[in-house]
């Protein structure tokens, strides 16, 4: 009775939701074994529809994560729940067996209570399903898993359901915010238009359902810069056993935002942007720059992007900039390998850039370099199909070619052995890539609660090419390998190694050797708090290079929080970054809070020196991040940092307020061939 009372109390949230809908009034009372029937609802996105029927179930045992559709609303039950239904309510439960057996198994086993006899009998009769990268407090599951029971069925109808940007949730479409602030924000927001969302769908009515295609489509929708979260639900059609209906739920971001970035001690950049201009899915980005120490002291940048033109997944972008750092006119069109099923990718870019470079810090003399650049590439993927393991169809071999050409209109003096980056020339690259990629779904990794797609797989690249340079011609050879996946209960690990360089007169020059990796732990539950550990490291080495390679310590490249943006010449670099993040239950008007502590190490060497303690630079600190997932704003953070040593000419502040973008994991997709760069 004690356990049943506990489960009964957990059901009240669900009871209130159903009552508000006006669907039914549910009275929670102690379970009685003499009632007419009992139904067990499985967990975690299993398709379960509750509706009026002649079949009566008086008791519903609902596992945490169960997906229920009541009328036009969708709810994912947050905790194991027992519902006692009045005699006036009749329901029918349509469930797909086989999906989410892990959560279903755990829920059923919990109902046996603490009695060791009943638990022993249960364990004897039921075998637990295989573990699927369970993170304990935060479950991670393979993206395609929930759709597997419906494989091969025909898609009869596709319904779009768009939620307001503020105060709603894709896991509970009954949720609405009653605050005037939320209502005002939603009234000012342009909801994404139906044709824009349908252009991003990979499925059509009449198609056969493929689990991996639906999983990819969920991820594609979540990747849109104006969508916070997306869910695709499959609903069986009772009268047609070979057909299903598909419900696509999307929640917009409030797409208009501002950002303020400080540059040095006196300068700043004010940014105004709209990721979903007029609900069209277009991106408008305006930047205003000011620095009294520069000439001119003000500047302007504007960019406009049209994403996925006509459902082709081709994007068009224009950029214009005129400020104290550069003057740029650029236009480009691109199509990436947006899903493993994509067969063609490529891009074309033209740009003219005038850059202002400090030639001499003592005299203040300034030189201008102006360059025209053309960049064209095309790739074709050939899938490696297998009838044994469906995941193998996610593998492909990609052939790609690229041409990069640059022609300087103004530049400093160049010679055969100096100022290589100002040489005119053209580079022709070819690449052969073997890759395999899949995805997990999880939460509280780099986000603050939204669904995050975690890639796993590998990519092997070989590169070859020819440079037609201003003073000489030479071959290019290179390659890289990268992989990532969960390593059992320890967490997620990704690593890479890459090398490349030029061959001229039988000698290897301007080469780079790199390697590194990143790791984050499973989510650790500490009561209402959640903790995750992050570690990353990277080593770069120049081989017979020109001595002109530079490392940028700013922009969190090596040591986070550096004020001045300066570059250091180096031919060897080792950087190690560690961070511990504590996600708190604190929430204020939709803003969530996380505490973090970090430690950064950077080793820099030049002229065949070895990395030693003499060229070690380090930083240590802690801070707080604040984010509202419903808004397009970046994560705001307050950071307190201590630096034991810094390179000459660098400055730092003990306390710094800044904004931070979410980090992105490499998704192992094939890409445009590119040389291995030192950074």
Wavefront OBJ file of the C-alpha trace (Angstrom):
o trace
v 0.000 0.000 0.000
v 2.905 2.358 0.740
v 4.359 1.957 -2.759
v 0.943 2.302 -4.320
v 0.340 5.531 -2.401
v 3.667 6.862 -3.639
v 2.806 6.080 -7.250
v -0.614 7.620 -6.685
v 0.917 10.911 -5.534
v 3.157 10.963 -8.609
v 0.101 10.836 -10.851
v -1.310 14.191 -9.771
v 0.566 16.189 -12.439
v -0.955 14.001 -15.112
v -4.401 14.239 -13.459
v -4.320 18.044 -13.519
v -3.291 18.046 -17.188
v -6.165 15.838 -18.294
v -8.644 17.831 -16.232
v -7.522 21.102 -17.823
v -8.074 19.622 -21.248
v -11.653 18.831 -20.430
v -11.119 15.318 -21.713
v -12.109 13.622 -18.480
v -12.089 13.931 -14.707
v -9.820 11.354 -13.110
v -10.241 10.500 -9.452
v -7.136 9.083 -7.768
v -8.026 6.426 -5.193
v -6.412 3.276 -3.880
v -6.193 0.487 -6.441
v -8.773 -2.276 -6.083
v -8.091 -5.710 -7.581
v -11.818 -6.283 -8.068
v -12.050 -3.648 -10.804
v -12.860 -4.799 -14.321
v -9.447 -4.515 -16.024
v -5.855 -3.355 -15.970
v -3.625 -2.034 -18.752
v 0.115 -1.421 -18.649
v 1.366 1.479 -20.742
v 5.047 1.120 -21.793
v 7.619 3.884 -21.561
v 9.747 6.325 -23.500
v 8.028 7.308 -26.714
v 6.139 4.071 -27.338
v 3.132 5.045 -29.432
v 0.093 4.835 -27.159
v -3.218 6.417 -28.021
v -5.960 6.848 -25.442
v -9.410 7.455 -26.875
v -13.097 6.626 -26.425
v -13.891 2.966 -27.025
v -16.186 0.169 -25.999
v -13.271 -1.512 -24.214
v -12.988 -0.532 -20.558
v -9.804 -0.414 -18.495
v -10.267 0.820 -14.927
v -6.577 0.927 -13.983
v -3.723 2.308 -16.059
v -0.171 1.590 -14.916
v 1.924 4.127 -16.828
v 5.719 3.923 -16.904
v 7.859 7.040 -16.789
v 8.365 8.413 -20.297
v 5.216 6.863 -21.797
v 3.818 8.749 -24.771
v 0.083 9.375 -24.551
v -2.133 11.148 -27.011
v -5.357 12.441 -25.490
v -7.461 14.199 -28.061
v -5.187 16.673 -29.859
v -2.609 16.800 -27.081
v 0.575 14.822 -26.551
v 2.099 14.108 -23.151
v 5.199 12.202 -22.079
v 4.536 11.076 -18.500
v 7.432 12.221 -16.274
v 7.193 9.502 -13.581
v 5.755 6.017 -13.012
v 2.039 6.613 -12.538
v -1.074 4.607 -11.591
v -4.396 6.024 -12.751
v -7.757 4.766 -11.506
v -10.401 5.632 -14.064
v -14.072 6.265 -13.279
v -16.682 3.943 -14.763
v -17.819 6.701 -17.114
v -14.515 6.752 -18.983
v -13.792 4.080 -21.562
v -10.443 3.913 -23.241
v -8.649 1.921 -25.873
v -4.901 1.492 -25.782
v -3.077 0.919 -29.042
v 0.502 0.018 -28.238
v 3.356 -1.170 -30.376
v 5.164 -4.028 -28.739
v 8.905 -4.197 -28.959
v 9.764 -0.536 -28.611
v 11.460 0.631 -25.482
v 11.562 -2.630 -23.645
v 14.270 -1.342 -21.317
v 12.108 1.330 -19.703
v 9.074 -0.990 -19.736
v 11.078 -3.715 -17.995
v 12.302 -1.333 -15.267
v 8.791 -0.029 -14.673
v 7.261 -3.481 -14.349
v 10.017 -4.681 -12.024
v 9.467 -1.692 -9.726
v 5.818 -2.738 -9.295
v 6.877 -6.014 -7.642
v 7.731 -4.013 -4.529
v 10.474 -4.755 -2.051
v 9.436 -8.380 -1.506
v 12.414 -10.552 -2.436
v 10.168 -13.494 -3.354
v 8.170 -11.579 -5.980
v 11.335 -9.956 -7.319
v 13.053 -13.329 -7.604
v 10.077 -14.753 -9.493
v 10.064 -11.739 -11.797
v 13.790 -12.062 -12.511
v 13.273 -15.757 -13.229
v 10.476 -15.134 -15.726
v 11.768 -11.979 -17.420
v 15.237 -11.321 -18.796
v 16.398 -7.675 -18.806
v 16.919 -6.126 -22.261
v 20.418 -5.035 -23.298
v 21.703 -1.776 -21.845
v 21.666 1.058 -24.392
v 24.101 3.702 -23.186
v 21.989 4.471 -20.132
v 23.394 7.487 -18.314
v 21.589 6.771 -15.088
v 20.032 10.132 -14.279
v 19.726 11.105 -17.927
v 18.894 8.407 -20.450
v 20.641 8.367 -23.810
v 19.018 6.290 -26.532
v 19.690 5.544 -30.172
v 17.732 7.961 -32.307
v 16.102 5.344 -34.555
v 15.076 2.978 -31.777
v 11.539 4.225 -31.187
v 10.666 3.904 -34.905
v 11.895 0.336 -35.461
v 8.528 -1.402 -34.757
v 6.924 0.500 -37.655
v 9.549 -0.256 -40.279
v 8.103 -0.896 -43.723
v 4.612 0.446 -43.006
v 3.069 3.007 -45.345
v 2.812 6.620 -44.223
v -0.815 7.589 -44.686
v -0.833 11.137 -43.390
v 1.705 13.658 -42.054
v 0.466 16.223 -39.538
v 2.456 19.307 -38.484
v 1.929 20.703 -35.013
v 3.749 23.951 -34.230
v 4.110 25.123 -30.642
v 4.589 28.650 -29.387
v 8.154 29.712 -28.725
v 7.674 30.519 -25.034
v 6.001 28.416 -22.343
v 5.471 25.190 -24.314
v 7.151 21.792 -24.554
v 7.368 19.078 -27.197
v 7.118 16.467 -24.419
v 3.839 17.924 -23.149
v 1.829 19.831 -25.730
v -0.814 20.636 -23.100
v 1.619 22.969 -21.359
v 0.887 26.674 -21.732
v 2.259 29.659 -19.890
v -0.283 32.006 -18.334
v 2.185 34.851 -17.734
v 1.649 38.089 -19.602
v 5.331 38.117 -20.557
v 5.049 34.779 -22.358
v 1.852 35.826 -24.117
v 3.436 39.090 -25.206
v 6.562 37.328 -26.483
v 4.552 34.782 -28.461
v 2.386 37.502 -29.987
v 5.507 39.287 -31.286
v 7.055 36.106 -32.683
v 6.619 35.057 -36.317
v 5.907 31.315 -36.155
v 7.737 29.264 -38.773
v 5.535 28.836 -41.819
v 4.274 25.396 -42.828
v 6.016 25.348 -46.250
v 9.343 26.037 -44.524
v 8.966 23.057 -42.207
v 7.650 20.748 -44.924
v 10.661 21.653 -47.082
v 12.821 20.138 -44.335
v 10.932 16.827 -44.270
v 12.519 13.757 -45.841
v 9.209 11.869 -45.921
v 6.044 12.153 -47.975
v 2.612 10.566 -47.749
v 2.692 7.158 -49.412
v 6.340 6.470 -48.533
v 7.348 3.375 -46.643
v 8.571 4.205 -43.168
v 12.304 3.828 -42.585
v 13.379 4.260 -38.934
v 16.722 5.839 -39.783
v 15.099 8.372 -42.120
v 12.690 9.499 -39.388
v 15.533 9.709 -36.874
v 17.536 11.828 -39.321
v 14.522 14.032 -39.900
v 14.103 14.728 -36.193
v 17.746 15.748 -36.025
v 17.503 17.936 -39.159
v 14.556 19.801 -37.648
v 16.391 20.265 -34.340
v 19.456 21.529 -36.227
v 17.485 24.401 -37.731
v 18.683 27.607 -36.060
v 15.109 28.731 -35.425
v 13.796 25.465 -33.899
v 14.425 24.684 -30.228
v 13.211 21.085 -30.270
v 11.331 18.616 -32.442
v 9.646 15.260 -32.007
v 8.226 12.833 -34.544
v 5.575 10.414 -33.314
v 4.196 7.452 -35.241
v 0.549 6.504 -34.700
v -0.858 3.152 -35.833
v -4.002 3.235 -37.945
v -6.406 0.658 -36.414
v -8.404 0.088 -39.584
v -5.265 -0.316 -41.736
v -2.639 -2.536 -40.111
v -0.097 -1.774 -42.858
v -0.338 2.030 -42.431
v 0.627 4.676 -39.907
v 0.132 8.395 -39.440
v 3.085 10.630 -38.573
v 2.835 13.568 -36.184
v 5.645 16.149 -36.445
v 5.868 18.464 -33.428
v 8.185 21.491 -33.530
v 8.827 24.229 -31.015
v 10.205 27.485 -32.348
v 12.926 29.562 -30.787
v 12.125 33.187 -30.130
v 14.397 34.081 -32.997
v 15.215 37.773 -32.455
v 18.262 38.506 -30.332
v 21.071 40.890 -29.482
v 24.630 40.309 -28.372
v 27.395 42.510 -26.983
v 31.017 41.435 -27.377
v 33.930 43.354 -25.887
v 37.077 43.711 -27.987
v 40.153 44.607 -25.999
v 39.827 47.253 -23.297
v 37.734 49.886 -25.096
v 36.132 48.295 -28.145
v 32.915 46.370 -28.512
v 30.680 44.747 -31.113
v 26.900 45.117 -30.887
v 25.014 42.423 -32.821
v 21.333 42.313 -33.787
v 20.005 39.194 -35.461
v 16.874 37.299 -36.449
v 17.307 33.594 -37.184
v 13.783 33.277 -38.606
v 13.050 36.510 -40.419
v 9.252 36.871 -40.872
v 8.872 33.111 -40.253
v 10.587 32.331 -43.568
v 13.556 30.478 -42.083
v 15.936 33.198 -43.311
v 18.777 34.522 -41.162
v 19.464 38.271 -40.885
v 22.573 39.285 -38.933
v 23.729 42.901 -38.349
v 26.885 43.911 -36.467
v 28.007 47.379 -35.375
v 31.647 47.758 -34.315
v 33.257 50.511 -32.262
v 36.828 51.001 -31.067
v 38.168 54.520 -30.327
v 41.728 53.272 -30.772
v 41.113 52.276 -34.409
v 40.731 54.262 -37.615
v 37.929 54.482 -38.534
v 36.492 53.978 -35.053
v 33.167 52.556 -36.274
v 32.231 49.726 -38.618
v 29.367 47.667 -39.945
v 28.706 44.070 -41.057
v 25.559 42.527 -42.553
v 24.805 38.937 -43.549
v 21.654 37.368 -45.002
v 21.123 33.622 -45.427
v 18.338 31.778 -47.241
v 18.335 28.230 -45.922
v 17.153 25.152 -47.859
v 15.822 26.787 -51.002
v 12.714 24.949 -52.233
v 13.489 21.793 -50.255
v 16.773 21.292 -52.117
v 18.863 21.737 -48.930
v 20.861 24.334 -50.854
v 21.597 27.477 -48.863
v 22.491 30.896 -50.244
v 24.411 33.472 -48.181
v 25.520 37.036 -48.793
v 27.943 39.029 -46.622
v 29.064 42.641 -46.632
v 31.464 44.167 -44.102
v 33.160 47.555 -43.842
v 35.040 48.301 -40.623
v 38.478 48.962 -39.157
v 39.477 45.295 -39.508
v 38.330 44.414 -43.013
v 36.167 45.198 -45.990
v 34.419 42.136 -47.417
v 31.974 41.354 -50.197
v 31.078 37.656 -50.381
v 28.405 35.373 -51.790
v 28.209 31.605 -51.538
v 25.889 28.680 -52.177
v 26.324 25.355 -50.409
v 24.772 21.950 -49.857
v 26.187 19.664 -47.189
v 25.773 15.962 -46.561
v 22.844 16.745 -44.260
v 22.027 13.047 -43.701
v 23.662 9.703 -44.495
v 21.091 9.321 -47.253
v 22.276 12.479 -49.037
v 24.222 11.587 -52.177
v 25.343 14.985 -53.532
v 27.006 17.870 -51.702
v 29.027 20.845 -52.799
v 29.462 24.571 -52.746
v 30.688 27.658 -54.563
v 32.013 30.863 -53.020
v 33.331 34.158 -54.340
v 34.730 36.828 -52.088
v 36.810 39.991 -52.193
v 38.495 40.875 -48.900
v 40.511 43.932 -47.963
v 42.318 43.326 -44.674
v 44.095 45.907 -42.545
v 47.301 44.497 -41.024
v 49.643 46.159 -38.508
v 53.056 46.040 -40.142
v 55.092 47.646 -37.363
v 53.910 48.166 -33.781
v 56.522 50.894 -33.189
v 55.761 53.074 -36.206
v 52.077 52.253 -36.483
v 52.436 51.855 -40.244
v 49.564 49.964 -41.839
v 49.498 47.956 -45.030
v 46.475 46.704 -46.896
v 46.159 43.336 -48.544
v 43.269 42.789 -50.909
v 42.474 39.425 -52.417
v 39.934 37.833 -54.744
v 39.047 34.252 -53.783
v 37.163 31.527 -55.644
v 36.274 28.229 -53.958
v 34.316 25.426 -55.645
v 33.829 21.832 -54.506
v 31.627 18.842 -55.315
v 31.191 15.492 -53.588
v 29.344 12.280 -54.457
v 28.496 9.605 -51.874
v 28.204 5.913 -52.739
v 26.389 3.949 -49.999
v 27.683 0.631 -48.724
v 24.515 -1.365 -48.230
v 24.191 -4.518 -46.146
v 21.213 -6.767 -45.544
v 22.585 -8.006 -42.230
v 22.923 -4.932 -40.037
v 20.721 -1.899 -40.771
v 23.359 0.388 -39.286
v 25.759 -0.562 -42.063
v 23.603 1.256 -44.559
v 24.788 4.366 -42.758
v 28.231 3.855 -44.272
v 29.414 5.338 -47.538
v 32.431 6.092 -49.672
v 32.609 9.695 -50.830
v 34.602 11.037 -53.779
v 35.139 14.785 -53.739
v 37.102 17.436 -55.575
v 37.868 21.065 -54.796
v 39.474 24.080 -56.453
v 40.656 27.099 -54.468
v 42.100 30.118 -56.235
v 43.343 33.411 -54.840
v 44.674 36.493 -56.558
v 46.027 39.437 -54.571
v 45.271 42.945 -55.767
v 47.319 44.561 -52.979
v 49.842 42.867 -50.683
v 53.197 43.332 -48.959
v 56.423 42.405 -50.687
v 56.667 38.700 -51.466
v 59.572 36.481 -52.413
v 60.015 32.827 -53.127
v 60.816 32.069 -49.475
v 58.855 34.735 -47.568
v 55.240 35.772 -46.962
v 53.847 32.474 -48.230
v 50.302 33.407 -47.215
v 50.373 36.308 -49.683
v 51.424 34.207 -52.693
v 49.026 34.023 -55.631
v 48.053 30.576 -56.759
v 45.506 27.807 -57.134
v 45.112 24.588 -55.169
v 43.383 21.507 -56.621
v 42.430 18.872 -54.037
v 40.851 15.446 -54.317
v 39.614 13.304 -51.470
v 38.353 9.796 -50.794
v 36.394 9.427 -47.573
v 34.957 6.389 -45.846
v 32.501 7.280 -43.106
v 29.807 5.829 -40.893
v 27.567 7.942 -38.688
v 24.638 7.457 -36.358
v 23.180 9.407 -33.463
v 22.052 9.152 -29.883
v 19.538 11.470 -28.273
v 20.364 12.967 -24.878
v 20.103 16.032 -22.665
v 22.244 18.251 -20.450
v 25.439 17.927 -22.449
v 26.068 21.367 -23.912
v 22.432 22.462 -23.661
v 20.296 23.189 -20.620
v 17.498 20.690 -21.210
v 16.738 20.647 -24.926
v 17.152 17.416 -26.872
v 20.720 17.081 -28.157
v 21.917 14.809 -30.945
v 25.140 12.993 -30.089
v 26.968 11.563 -33.122
v 28.834 8.289 -33.059
v 30.804 6.657 -35.853
v 34.057 7.259 -37.683
v 35.543 8.994 -40.706
v 38.695 8.085 -42.646
v 39.963 10.629 -45.196
v 42.773 10.527 -47.726
v 43.784 13.725 -49.511
v 45.884 14.407 -52.572
v 46.338 17.476 -54.716
v 48.413 19.896 -56.722
v 49.281 23.509 -55.978
v 50.006 25.815 -58.884
v 51.810 28.512 -56.897
v 53.306 31.818 -57.935
v 56.965 30.759 -57.663
v 56.754 26.944 -57.817
v 54.439 23.951 -58.162
v 54.128 21.110 -55.655
v 52.073 18.054 -54.629
v 49.934 17.823 -51.523
v 49.341 14.608 -49.543
v 47.346 14.206 -46.345
v 44.876 12.182 -44.393
v 42.976 11.922 -41.147
v 40.983 9.527 -39.007
v 38.346 10.418 -36.421
v 36.007 8.302 -34.305
v 33.578 8.790 -31.428
v 31.185 6.709 -29.320
v 30.143 5.892 -25.792
v 32.673 3.714 -23.989
v 30.320 1.724 -21.815
v 29.318 3.426 -18.565
v 32.356 5.754 -18.590
v 30.977 8.328 -21.018
v 31.543 9.610 -24.539
v 34.977 9.698 -26.157
v 36.060 11.075 -29.523
v 39.600 11.232 -30.890
v 41.381 12.142 -34.113
v 44.762 12.113 -35.808
v 45.642 13.970 -39.020
v 48.720 14.812 -41.053
v 49.406 16.612 -44.297
v 52.001 18.565 -46.203
v 53.545 19.429 -49.555
v 56.109 17.528 -51.622
v 58.510 19.646 -53.671
v 61.781 18.495 -55.204
v 61.513 15.246 -53.216
v 61.318 17.077 -49.907
v 58.422 17.354 -47.491
v 57.573 20.934 -46.448
v 54.898 23.017 -44.762
v 53.647 19.870 -43.075
v 51.411 19.555 -40.028
v 50.914 16.628 -37.638
v 47.942 16.836 -35.277
v 46.141 14.638 -32.799
v 43.704 15.023 -29.971
v 40.446 14.040 -28.421
v 37.568 15.057 -26.197
v 35.571 13.328 -23.496
v 32.474 13.948 -21.433
v 31.206 11.759 -18.635
v 27.821 10.251 -18.050
v 25.363 12.522 -16.287
v 25.748 12.098 -12.536
v 22.686 12.648 -10.353
v 23.172 14.545 -7.083
v 19.640 14.912 -5.806
v 18.019 17.638 -7.909
v 21.416 18.583 -9.364
v 23.194 17.017 -12.346
v 26.952 16.957 -12.869
v 29.038 16.286 -15.966
v 32.798 16.338 -16.562
v 34.473 17.506 -19.786
v 38.103 17.049 -20.872
v 39.757 17.850 -24.215
v 43.285 18.009 -25.538
v 45.103 18.642 -28.811
v 48.693 18.546 -30.037
v 49.954 20.218 -33.238
v 53.425 20.060 -34.762
v 54.752 21.839 -37.814
v 57.127 19.859 -40.044
v 59.635 21.790 -42.142
v 57.310 24.741 -41.971
v 57.901 28.375 -42.868
v 57.982 29.685 -39.306
v 54.944 31.849 -40.108
v 52.371 29.669 -38.324
v 50.501 31.573 -35.630
v 48.425 30.555 -32.606
v 45.507 32.698 -31.479
v 45.154 32.575 -27.696
v 41.948 34.571 -27.768
v 38.395 33.397 -28.426
v 38.865 30.459 -26.024
v 41.174 28.747 -28.475
v 43.800 27.917 -25.833
v 43.195 29.930 -22.666
v 39.634 31.099 -22.202
v 39.000 34.634 -21.064
v 42.024 36.410 -22.551
v 41.185 40.071 -23.214
v 43.687 41.069 -25.898
v 43.566 39.257 -29.230
v 47.141 38.565 -30.249
v 48.804 35.777 -32.161
v 51.999 33.953 -31.260
v 54.307 32.388 -33.792
v 54.850 28.720 -33.054
v 55.586 25.373 -34.649
v 54.504 23.242 -31.697
v 51.353 23.528 -29.598
v 49.832 21.424 -26.831
v 46.577 22.505 -25.178
v 44.545 20.761 -22.469
v 41.173 21.967 -21.203
v 39.102 20.514 -18.370
v 35.723 21.634 -17.092
v 33.211 20.428 -14.510
v 29.596 21.563 -14.976
v 26.869 21.401 -12.336
v 23.370 21.809 -13.799
v 21.166 23.270 -11.086
v 17.369 23.017 -10.645
v 17.213 26.823 -10.384
v 14.885 28.498 -12.849
v 13.696 32.084 -13.234
v 11.258 33.044 -16.030
v 12.533 30.175 -18.172
v 16.229 30.944 -17.522
v 18.236 28.005 -16.188
v 21.524 28.137 -14.320
v 24.678 26.036 -14.340
v 27.850 26.384 -12.274
v 31.229 25.446 -13.707
v 34.906 25.260 -12.843
v 37.720 24.998 -15.381
v 41.463 24.563 -15.831
v 43.361 25.360 -19.063
v 46.956 24.592 -20.004
v 48.785 25.745 -23.120
v 52.341 24.885 -24.215
v 53.838 26.792 -27.148
v 57.265 26.260 -28.751
v 59.134 27.665 -31.756
v 62.214 26.745 -33.801
v 62.420 23.052 -32.976
v 62.118 23.651 -29.250
v 60.410 21.048 -27.124
v 57.346 21.755 -25.051
v 58.649 22.439 -21.525
v 57.579 24.081 -18.298
v 59.300 27.270 -19.469
v 56.685 27.845 -22.156
v 53.672 26.764 -20.133
v 50.702 29.138 -19.853
v 47.741 28.315 -17.632
v 44.394 29.543 -16.392
v 42.084 28.433 -13.592
v 38.609 29.644 -12.723
v 34.935 29.165 -12.067
v 31.679 30.813 -13.012
v 27.987 30.622 -13.812
v 26.128 30.175 -17.102
v 22.561 31.314 -17.704
v 20.432 30.231 -20.634
v 16.823 30.196 -21.760
v 16.429 27.444 -24.354
v 13.343 29.139 -25.797
v 15.360 32.178 -26.854
v 17.917 32.392 -29.625
v 20.337 34.282 -27.370
v 23.671 32.707 -26.675
v 24.495 31.393 -23.216
v 25.470 34.241 -20.889
v 28.222 33.579 -18.417
v 30.026 35.228 -15.524
v 33.589 33.984 -15.266
v 36.229 34.490 -12.559
v 39.661 33.510 -13.884
v 43.188 33.380 -12.489
v 46.238 33.135 -14.762
v 49.574 31.974 -13.369
v 51.367 33.008 -16.551
v 50.533 34.567 -19.910
v 52.484 35.142 -23.142
v 54.176 38.564 -23.476
v 51.777 41.334 -24.480
v 48.625 39.573 -23.247
v 46.272 40.936 -20.608
v 43.435 39.462 -18.620
v 40.702 40.533 -16.228
v 39.945 38.797 -12.945
v 36.198 39.079 -13.574
v 34.665 38.878 -17.034
v 31.101 38.817 -18.351
v 30.713 37.301 -21.806
v 28.459 35.235 -24.045
v 29.237 31.713 -25.138
v 28.048 29.635 -28.062
v 27.205 25.967 -27.656
v 29.966 23.616 -28.681
v 29.383 21.263 -31.593
v 30.642 17.715 -31.911
v 31.986 16.483 -35.235
v 29.226 14.383 -36.796
v 31.593 12.313 -39.024
v 29.923 13.552 -42.195
v 32.040 13.769 -45.334
v 33.110 17.323 -46.148
v 34.950 19.442 -48.669
v 38.602 18.352 -49.055
v 40.810 20.656 -47.006
v 44.458 20.845 -46.031
v 45.556 20.111 -42.472
v 46.188 23.446 -40.785
v 48.283 24.372 -37.756
v 46.212 26.074 -35.049
l 1 2 3 4 5 6 7 8 9 10 11 12 13 14 15 16 17 18 19 20 21 22 23 24 25 26 27 28 29 30 31 32 33 34 35 36 37 38 39 40 41 42 43 44 45 46 47 48 49 50 51 52 53 54 55 56 57 58 59 60 61 62 63 64 65 66 67 68 69 70 71 72 73 74 75 76 77 78 79 80 81 82 83 84 85 86 87 88 89 90 91 92 93 94 95 96 97 98 99 100 101 102 103 104 105 106 107 108 109 110 111 112 113 114 115 116 117 118 119 120 121 122 123 124 125 126 127 128 129 130 131 132 133 134 135 136 137 138 139 140 141 142 143 144 145 146 147 148 149 150 151 152 153 154 155 156 157 158 159 160 161 162 163 164 165 166 167 168 169 170 171 172 173 174 175 176 177 178 179 180 181 182 183 184 185 186 187 188 189 190 191 192 193 194 195 196 197 198 199 200 201 202 203 204 205 206 207 208 209 210 211 212 213 214 215 216 217 218 219 220 221 222 223 224 225 226 227 228 229 230 231 232 233 234 235 236 237 238 239 240 241 242 243 244 245 246 247 248 249 250 251 252 253 254 255 256 257 258 259 260 261 262 263 264 265 266 267 268 269 270 271 272 273 274 275 276 277 278 279 280 281 282 283 284 285 286 287 288 289 290 291 292 293 294 295 296 297 298 299 300 301 302 303 304 305 306 307 308 309 310 311 312 313 314 315 316 317 318 319 320 321 322 323 324 325 326 327 328 329 330 331 332 333 334 335 336 337 338 339 340 341 342 343 344 345 346 347 348 349 350 351 352 353 354 355 356 357 358 359 360 361 362 363 364 365 366 367 368 369 370 371 372 373 374 375 376 377 378 379 380 381 382 383 384 385 386 387 388 389 390 391 392 393 394 395 396 397 398 399 400 401 402 403 404 405 406 407 408 409 410 411 412 413 414 415 416 417 418 419 420 421 422 423 424 425 426 427 428 429 430 431 432 433 434 435 436 437 438 439 440 441 442 443 444 445 446 447 448 449 450 451 452 453 454 455 456 457 458 459 460 461 462 463 464 465 466 467 468 469 470 471 472 473 474 475 476 477 478 479 480 481 482 483 484 485 486 487 488 489 490 491 492 493 494 495 496 497 498 499 500 501 502 503 504 505 506 507 508 509 510 511 512 513 514 515 516 517 518 519 520 521 522 523 524 525 526 527 528 529 530 531 532 533 534 535 536 537 538 539 540 541 542 543 544 545 546 547 548 549 550 551 552 553 554 555 556 557 558 559 560 561 562 563 564 565 566 567 568 569 570 571 572 573 574 575 576 577 578 579 580 581 582 583 584 585 586 587 588 589 590 591 592 593 594 595 596 597 598 599 600 601 602 603 604 605 606 607 608 609 610 611 612 613 614 615 616 617 618 619 620 621 622 623 624 625 626 627 628 629 630 631 632 633 634 635 636 637 638 639 640 641 642 643 644 645 646 647 648 649 650 651 652 653 654 655 656 657 658 659 660 661 662 663 664 665 666 667 668 669 670 671 672 673 674 675 676 677 678 679
